[in-house]
Structure formats: C-alpha cells, structure tokens
C-alpha cells in the first residue's frame, strides 16, 4: 500500500508499505482524510526535536472500518471513526493517576512513531470514536479540537466565567468553542483579523488584535477592572504567555496549551499575589466524545476551519505551500480517497 514518508527535512516521497495485519483486539481502517498540524510542518522543516527520520506523519484522522479482530466488542464494517493518536505506558506517575494524555513515555502517531498518512492503518479498538452524523472531513477535525477542549477543561471553565483565549488557530478555536459550549463569556486575542473573525463565529463576544490594540486596557474595560476568570494561552509566544498572567483576575486560572520556542520570563509576584492556578495542557484525555457531540450539533461553522483539501498525490505540494505561506492556511486536509 502507499504511504507518505518524510525521509529528511524538506524531502518526502510516496513509498510502498506492507499492508497491516490486525491482532484479535485491533481494527483495520481505510484512511479517508488526514489533517495536517503544526507538528507535521515542524517535522517537514526539521525543527521537531521529538521526531526522527524517516517518519510517516498524520494523527488527525477520519477513516472507515474495513476489518476487525475476533475480540473487538464493538465497531462494525463501514463505520466512520476517528481515533486518539496517543500512547500510554500504564505505569508512569501520570498513568497511575489516570492522566494518560500526559504519559511520560507517550508516543504520538506521526511524531515519535509512524502515523496514518497511508492507505490503511491498524489500531487497538479502545482508541476509536465513531460518528455517523458527520462528514468524514468534519470527523478529521476531532483531534485538534479535542486538544483545545482539553485546555478549556484544564482551565476549569464554567458558565460563570469570562475567559480569555490567546491564539485563534484550530486549537485556540477549539478552546473557544468548548468555552462557549460551557456557557462562558469569551474574549479572543490574536494578531490576525481573519482568525479573529473566525473566533467570533465560534462564540467569542469580544476580539482583540494584540498587534494594534492595548489588550490589557480593553480586558479591564470589559471586565470592570477585575480581569478575566481564566486565560488559555494557545499562541505559544512569550508576549502572550506574560499577557495571560497579567490579564487574569485574582484567584484566576491560567492554562498553557501553546509552548514557546523561546524562554519566557514571568513576574512570579503576580502569580503569588493573585494566588493563580497555573496549569499545563497536553494532548486530550476524554474530550473526543464531547467534541464529536459538539460537531454533531453544528452550532459553529466547523467546516470553515478547512482552508484547502489536497489529494494524496499532492501531499508534498501541500507542505511546500504551507511552509512558504503559513499565514494563508488554517487547516489542510489530505484526501486519501482520490
């Protein structure tokens, strides 16, 4: 069968791969769409320290079931599915307390181990989630939206909160949609007006272009000088990391889902003085089911997240286009049905 392999930075090819054989608890999938994310682009660029070469990318998946092992208790042939692409060891400190999303030895598909940008893939049935109400393109959005939904959970967002989301890419929009679903008021911040327009479509009542406006002044005005109850940092740059700490109210919460490639300096006095709860947010845990339900409700225009769909044979062109003009793309899908 065919697969896409990144053999070294800026070079990929279509390769032949042995068709997978399934074990008694595994399901064989016919891959339909693969969404590309920032980690895939970083592997292509050679800036992802957790990846080695050659590497088959792909962890944002929609697929159909084409076979299953004898001990698979559910899932039927032809069923539409997505999957959780993370692994867990079951014995590290995180796994022992049920936080398998942040397993010390996690290997995400397409990063530390080969992903699903191939015609077929075999996985354990426990990683699968199904929806028959969504299109296969919509199903492929589940994983990145789940990462944003998990960040909203880590920030303990509720209906009584005003939430600041910094960074309105797909993960940030997932956090916005999740916060709106929870009933919170939302302020979205980014440097891209097009992304801020999208944030309004996904539930943000206020938007701030941090390149053109004084974000703190606007946030204080909106909140009556209190600050926001929770901030979700999804941009991964030092300035927004600091802004999250400054903008949150006393006794507030901050969740970091973006991580900066540069060192970030905090005024720890603010963390102590405000008695902030500061959390990291990695991957997703049980949010896949919630996100599928959210997608099925069609409250927000999730299809608009998809900037362009490339056929499988043009995967390398997709990476080239994205690498050369990253600001032009939100979500790229690779269509393996063509």
N, C-alpha and C positions, 0 to 999 in steps of 0.2 A: 504494500500500500504506500501512498505518497504522504510525505510529511515535509514541513519546513524546518530547516536546521540552520541556526546561526553558528557558523564554524569559527568565526573570529570577528572582531569589531568591524562593522560596516560591510560584512560579507555574509550572504545567506544563499541557500540553494534549496531546490526541491530534491529530496532524497527518497530512496526506497527503504522501507522499514518492514520488518516481519510483522504479519498480522498478529494481534494479541490473542492469547488463549486465556479463557476465563477459568477461575477456580470455582469451587462449589458455592462460595458466597459473593461472587463477583457478577457484574453486569457488563455486557458488551454494548458499547454505544457507537452509533453512527453520528459523527460530529456534524452539526449544521452550521453554526456560527461561532466565531471566536472574537471576543472584544479585545482590543489592544489597550494596555495601560502603561503608565509611566515606567514601571519596572521593565517591561518589554523594550521600550525605547532605550532605556539605560543599558540593557544588555546589548542591544544593537550598537550603541555608541561606545561600549567598553567601559562604562562608568558604574557598573553594578558589582560591588565587591563580593556579594554572596553567590554570584553565578560563575560557572566555569564553562569552557567550550569543549566540544560542540554542545549546543543546547537547543532543544525544541521548545519554543515558547508556547504560551497560551494557558490561561487559567480562568478566563471569563467565558463561560461555555453554555451553549444550548445544544441539545442532542436528542436523538430518539433511541429508544431501547431496541436492539435487534437480537439479543440473546441474553440468557441468564443462567446461572448455576443452579444446581438442584436444591440448594439450601437457601435460596433467596426467597424470603417470605412475602414480598410484595413486588410491585412493578411488573408491568405486562409489556409484551412485544408491541412496539409502536408508540409507547407512552412518551410524552415530551418531558424532558428533565433538564435540570442544571445540577451542579454539584459544588460542594465545599472542597476547594483545592488544597487545603492544608493537611498536614500530618501531625500526629501526636504520639509521644512515646508511652504515655500512661504511667510513668514512674517519676518524672521530674517534679519539683515543687509545684509548678503551675498545674500540671495534670492532676496531681494528688488533691488539689482543691477545686477541681472542675473547670479550671481556666485553660482548656486545651487549645484555645486560639493563640495563646502565647507560650506554647510548649517550648522549652529551652532548645529542643532539637527539631523544631518544626522544619519541614521541607515543603515549601510551596511549589505546586506544579508550575513548570515553566521558569523557575528560578533556581532552586537548589537541585531539582530533579526535572526530568523531561516533562513537558506539558502536553497539551491536547491539540496543537495545531497540526493535526494529521487526520486521515480519513476515519480512523476508528480509535477507540480507547477503551481499556478495561479498568473498572474501578470497583471498590467494595460498595455493596448496596447501601451501607449506612451513610455514605457521603451524598446520596442523591436526594433531590427535592423535585417535585413534579407539579406541573400546571397544564391543564388542558384548555384554559380560558385565554391564554396569552399567545401572541405570535412567537415564533422562535427567535425573532430579533429582540423582542421585549424580554424574553427569558434570559438572553445573553447579558442583559444589564443587571442581573440579580446580584452578582458578587460585588461589584464596586459600590452599588447602592447599599449593600449589607454592611460594608466597611463604614460608610457614613452613618448608617442606622446604629451600628455598634458604638460609634463615637457619641451619638446622642444619648445612648444608654449609659455610657461611662460618665457623661456629664450630668446624669440623673435628671434629665429634662422632664418637666411636668407642665400641666396646664396653667399653673400659677406663675410660670417663669417668663421673663424676657431673655431671649438667647441671642448672642452674637456669634455668627458663623463667619470666619475669616478664610476666604478662599472658596471660589464657587466653581471649581471643576466638578467632575462627576461625583467624587467622594463628598465634597462640600455640599453639593445639591442633594445627595442622599441624606446628609445630616439635616439640611433644611426641610426636606420632605418629611423626614421622621419627626422632627420637632413640630412641624405643622400638624402631623397626624396625632401627636400627643396633646395638641391644643395650646402650645406656647406661642407667644408673640416673638417675631423673628426680625433681627437686623442682619443684613448680609453685607459683607465688605469684600471688595476686590479692586483691581486696577483696570479691569476690562469691562467697559459698559455693556458689551454684548452678554457677558456672563452675568452681569447684574440684572439685565432684562430677563434672563433665564431664571435667576433667583426669584424674581417677583412672580414668575409663572409657577414656581414650585412652593410658594407660600410665604415669602418674605414680605413683610409690610413696609419695611424701610430698607433702602440700599445706600451704600456709601462708596464712592470712588476714592480710595485712600491716597491716590496719586494727586487728586485735585481738591480734596476736601479735608478739613480738620476732623478726623474721625472721633477723637475724644470729645470735642466740643459738641458734635452732633449727638453722640451717645448720651452725654449728660443732659442735653436738652430733651431728648426723647424720654429719658428715664427720670426726669425731675432731679437730676444730680446724684441719683442713687448709684448708677452703674447697672450693668446687666447682671442677672442672677447666675447666668452660665455663659461661658465662652468656649467655642470649639474652634481650635486652630487647625485649619486644613490646607494652609498655603505652604508651610514649611520654610519660612524665611525668618531671619532674626527680628525684623521690624514688627511683623505680625505676632510673633511669639511674645515680644515685650508688650505690644498693644493689648493682647489678651489679658495679661496680668494687670495692666493699668485700668482697663475698661470694666473689669468685673467688680461687683459690689462687695462690701464687707460680708463675710460668711458665704461668699460665692464659690462657684466651681469652675475649673478650667480643665478641658480635655484636649490633649495634643494628639492629633492623628497624623498631621504632617510632621516631617522631621527635617531639620535644616542641615544642609551640607556644610554650613559654616558654624563656628562656635557662637553660642547665644549667651549674652550676659544678662542676668536678672538682678533687679533690686530686691534682694530677699527680704528687705524690711517690709515691702508691700505684702508679700506672702504671709509673713508672720503677723503684721499689724492687722491685716484683714482676716486672718485665720482662714486662708483659702484652702480648698480641697483641690489639689493638682493631680491629674491622672494622665497616664499614657493610654493610648487606644491603638490596639494592633489587630489587624485582620477582622474577623467576625466570629461570633460564637453561635448563638441560637437564632440569629436575626434573619436567616434565609427564608424561613416560613413567613415571618412578618412582612418581609419585603415582597414576596410573591403575592401575599394578600393585598398589600398596598398597590402593587402594579395592577392587580386584577380589578381594583376599584376605579382605576382610570381617573382619579381625581386630578392628577397632574399630567402634563403632556410629555410623558417619558420618551416617546418616540423622537421628540426634538433633540434629545441628547445625542442621537446618532448623526454625526456630521457627514459621513460617507461610508458606503459599503463597497469593498473591493472584492473581486473574485479571487479564489485561491491562487490562481496562476499569477496574479499581480501583487502578491504579498510583499515582495521586495520593493515594488514601486510605492506601496502604501507606507513602508518605513522610510523610504527616501523623502517622500512628500512631507511626512510628519516631521522628520528630522530637519528639513530645510525651512519649514514654516509652522512651527509648533503652535503659534497663536491662532492659526486658522482652524484647528481641529479641537473638538471636544472628545467625541468617542468615535473611533474607527472600528468597523466590523469587517471581518474576513468571512466571505461566503464560501463554504465548502460544498455547497450543493451545485455549484456551477463548474 
